[in-house]
Structures are given as C-alpha cells and as structure tokens.
Amino acid sequence: MEEIEFILDSTKESMVGSIAHLEKEFLNIRAGKASPQMLGSVFVDYYGSQTPLTQVSNVNVPDARTITIQPYEKSMLQTIEKAIMVANLGFNPMNNGENIIISVPPLTEERRRDLVKQAKAEAEDAKISIRNARKDANTDIKKLEKEGTSEDVCKTAEDDIQKLTDSFIRKVDEHLVTKEAEIMKV
C-alpha cells in the first residue's frame, strides 16, 4: 500500500512540475506588452561563464513598449547587446553608452499566429510529459502486481493515476486557452 501511495505522490509531483515548466515557458512568449521575463532566456558571457542577464544587470520596464537594461559594469554593454541578438528574440537592442534600450514592437497578426503555434507546441510538450508520468506510474503498478499486490488495489491505483492525468491535461488546456486569448488580444 505504501508503494502505491509513493507512486501516486511522485506521479502527481511530476505532473505539477510539467505545469510549472509550461507556465515558465509561457512567460517567455510575449503577448505585446514589455516585461522583464521576455529576456529570461538571455545568458551573457560574464568572465568566461554563461550567466543569466538578470544577474549582471538591472532590467526595467518603464512603459508597455520599452525594456531598459542597466549593466552593473559599463564594460558589459556590448556583451549584453550581443547576447540579446544571439538569443534571437526578435529584438533590436540600442546602446546609448549607459543603458541598453529595447523597443518592443507591436505584434502583427502573423506574429500573433506564430506565437499561438508556439504556445500550442509548449502545451503539447507538457501533455506528453504528463502522459509519460502516467506511463511510468502504470509500469510501476504492474511491477507491484507481479510482486503480489492485489489486483483490486492495482486497478484502483491505475484509475487514480488516470483521473490525475485527466485533471492535469485539463489544466494544460486551460492555460493554453488563457495564453491564446492574451496573445490574440490587440
């Protein structure tokens, strides 16, 4: 019985992790308004090691269309500018000698559709991850059944795993609907 509880708990933990990862990925998909999270995937070469942009600079959003980056060391300006270009986020950073300023362009209809496709792909990845957790759990339950755990207990556990899977797939769908609406809102 304890083994089954452990399997259920670890499966749920894995599924929660999938949702958390999806939410993090959705933050990187911009929906028109500037936000510091848009630069979350930017890593800067800081004295030989890849360091997140937020650890070498101050990232601010003075208005809905602008992101400013103020490096802690002025010598990092070009390095940060280059890192933003390499990250291929579709931004054109401008360096004024003190800060890097990024104007976030308004989204075109075509770009919005591309972002929705990207969001759908992320949601599908999350669903695959959740289904893999279900498959692993069911494999573990089958092993326990072979080792002598009663068939009824194993069947109940499999049903619980399926209910858990269904509820997490629904959460992914809900997140996707929300993100899609956010992206398509002009």
C-alpha positions as CSV (number, residue, x, y, z in Angstrom):
1,M,0.0,0.0,0.0
2,E,2.8,2.4,0.9
3,E,4.4,1.7,-2.5
4,I,1.2,2.7,-4.3
5,E,0.9,5.9,-2.3
6,F,4.5,6.7,-3.2
7,I,3.8,6.1,-6.9
8,L,0.8,8.3,-6.7
9,D,2.7,11.1,-4.9
10,S,5.7,11.0,-7.2
11,T,3.4,11.0,-10.3
12,K,1.5,14.0,-9.0
13,E,4.8,15.8,-8.3
14,S,6.0,15.1,-11.8
15,M,2.7,16.4,-13.3
16,V,2.9,19.5,-11.1
17,G,6.4,20.0,-12.4
18,S,5.1,19.8,-16.0
19,I,2.6,22.5,-15.4
20,A,5.2,24.7,-13.7
21,H,7.5,24.3,-16.7
22,L,4.7,25.2,-19.0
23,E,3.9,28.4,-17.1
24,K,7.6,29.3,-17.2
25,E,7.7,28.7,-21.0
26,F,4.5,30.8,-21.4
27,L,6.2,33.7,-19.7
28,N,8.8,33.7,-22.5
29,I,6.1,34.0,-25.1
30,R,5.4,37.7,-25.2
31,A,1.9,39.0,-25.8
32,G,2.6,42.6,-26.8
33,K,3.4,44.2,-23.5
34,A,7.1,44.5,-22.5
35,S,8.1,42.5,-19.4
36,P,11.5,41.5,-17.9
37,Q,10.6,37.8,-18.4
38,M,11.0,38.3,-22.1
39,L,14.7,38.3,-21.6
40,G,14.6,35.3,-19.2
41,S,16.3,33.1,-21.8
42,V,19.3,35.5,-22.4
43,F,22.6,34.4,-21.0
44,V,25.7,36.6,-21.0
45,D,29.3,35.6,-21.2
46,Y,30.4,37.0,-17.8
47,Y,34.2,36.4,-17.3
48,G,34.0,33.1,-19.1
49,S,30.8,31.7,-17.6
50,Q,27.2,31.8,-19.0
51,T,25.3,34.0,-16.6
52,P,21.6,35.0,-16.7
53,L,21.1,38.6,-17.8
54,T,19.3,39.5,-14.6
55,Q,22.5,38.7,-12.6
56,V,24.7,41.1,-14.5
57,S,22.3,44.0,-15.0
58,N,19.1,45.7,-13.8
59,V,16.2,45.0,-16.2
60,N,13.3,47.5,-16.0
61,V,10.1,48.2,-18.0
62,P,9.5,52.0,-17.9
63,D,6.4,51.6,-20.2
64,A,4.4,49.0,-22.1
65,R,6.7,49.2,-25.2
66,T,10.2,49.6,-23.7
67,I,12.7,47.5,-21.8
68,T,15.8,49.1,-20.3
69,I,18.9,47.2,-19.2
70,Q,21.4,48.8,-17.0
71,P,24.5,46.7,-16.6
72,Y,26.3,46.7,-13.2
73,E,29.5,47.1,-15.1
74,K,29.7,49.5,-18.1
75,S,32.2,47.2,-19.8
76,M,29.4,44.7,-20.2
77,L,27.3,46.8,-22.5
78,Q,28.5,45.3,-25.8
79,T,28.5,41.8,-24.4
80,I,24.9,42.1,-23.2
81,E,23.8,43.6,-26.5
82,K,25.4,40.7,-28.4
83,A,23.8,38.2,-26.1
84,I,20.3,39.7,-26.8
85,M,21.0,39.4,-30.5
86,V,22.2,35.8,-30.2
87,A,19.1,34.8,-28.2
88,N,17.1,35.6,-31.4
89,L,14.1,37.0,-29.6
90,G,13.3,39.4,-32.5
91,F,14.5,42.5,-30.6
92,N,16.8,45.2,-31.8
93,P,18.8,46.5,-28.8
94,M,20.1,50.1,-28.8
95,N,23.1,51.0,-26.7
96,N,23.3,54.7,-25.5
97,G,26.6,54.3,-23.7
98,E,24.8,53.9,-20.3
99,N,21.9,51.5,-20.9
100,I,20.6,49.2,-23.5
101,I,17.1,50.1,-24.6
102,I,14.8,47.7,-26.4
103,S,11.7,48.9,-28.1
104,V,9.1,46.1,-28.2
105,P,7.4,46.3,-31.5
106,P,3.6,45.9,-31.6
107,L,2.7,42.4,-32.8
108,T,1.5,41.8,-36.3
109,E,-1.4,39.4,-36.9
110,E,1.1,36.9,-38.5
111,R,3.4,37.2,-35.5
112,R,0.5,36.6,-33.1
113,R,-0.5,33.4,-35.0
114,D,3.2,32.2,-34.8
115,L,3.1,32.9,-31.1
116,V,-0.1,30.9,-30.7
117,K,1.5,28.0,-32.6
118,Q,4.5,28.2,-30.2
119,A,2.2,28.2,-27.2
120,K,0.3,25.1,-28.6
121,A,3.6,23.3,-29.1
122,E,4.6,24.1,-25.5
123,A,1.2,22.9,-24.3
124,E,1.6,19.6,-26.3
125,D,5.1,19.1,-24.7
126,A,3.5,19.5,-21.3
127,K,0.8,16.9,-22.2
128,I,3.4,14.5,-23.4
129,S,5.4,14.9,-20.2
130,I,2.2,14.3,-18.1
131,R,1.3,11.2,-20.2
132,N,4.9,9.9,-19.7
133,A,4.5,10.3,-15.9
134,R,1.2,8.2,-16.2
135,K,3.0,5.5,-18.2
136,D,5.9,5.3,-15.7
137,A,3.4,5.1,-12.8
138,N,1.4,2.3,-14.6
139,T,4.6,0.4,-15.3
140,D,5.5,0.6,-11.5
141,I,2.0,-0.5,-10.6
142,K,2.2,-3.6,-12.9
143,K,5.5,-4.5,-11.3
144,L,3.9,-4.4,-7.8
145,E,1.0,-6.5,-9.1
146,K,3.6,-9.2,-10.3
147,E,5.2,-9.0,-6.9
148,G,1.9,-9.9,-5.2
149,T,0.0,-6.7,-4.6
150,S,-3.7,-7.5,-5.0
151,E,-5.3,-6.9,-8.4
152,D,-8.1,-4.7,-7.0
153,V,-5.6,-2.4,-5.3
154,C,-3.6,-2.1,-8.5
155,K,-6.7,-1.4,-10.6
156,T,-7.8,1.3,-8.2
157,A,-4.4,2.9,-8.3
158,E,-4.4,2.8,-12.2
159,D,-7.8,4.5,-12.1
160,D,-6.5,7.2,-9.7
161,I,-3.5,7.8,-12.0
162,Q,-5.8,8.2,-15.0
163,K,-8.0,10.7,-13.0
164,L,-4.9,12.6,-12.1
165,T,-3.7,12.6,-15.7
166,D,-7.1,13.8,-17.0
167,S,-7.1,16.7,-14.4
168,F,-3.6,17.8,-15.3
169,I,-4.3,17.6,-19.1
170,R,-7.4,19.9,-18.4
171,K,-5.1,22.3,-16.6
172,V,-2.8,22.5,-19.6
173,D,-5.8,23.1,-21.9
174,E,-7.0,25.9,-19.5
175,H,-3.5,27.5,-19.5
176,L,-3.4,27.4,-23.3
177,V,-6.8,29.0,-23.7
178,T,-5.8,31.8,-21.4
179,K,-2.4,32.3,-23.2
180,E,-4.1,32.2,-26.6
181,A,-6.6,34.9,-25.6
182,E,-3.7,37.0,-24.2
183,I,-1.7,36.7,-27.4
184,M,-4.6,37.4,-29.8
185,K,-5.9,40.4,-27.8
186,V,-5.0,43.6,-29.7
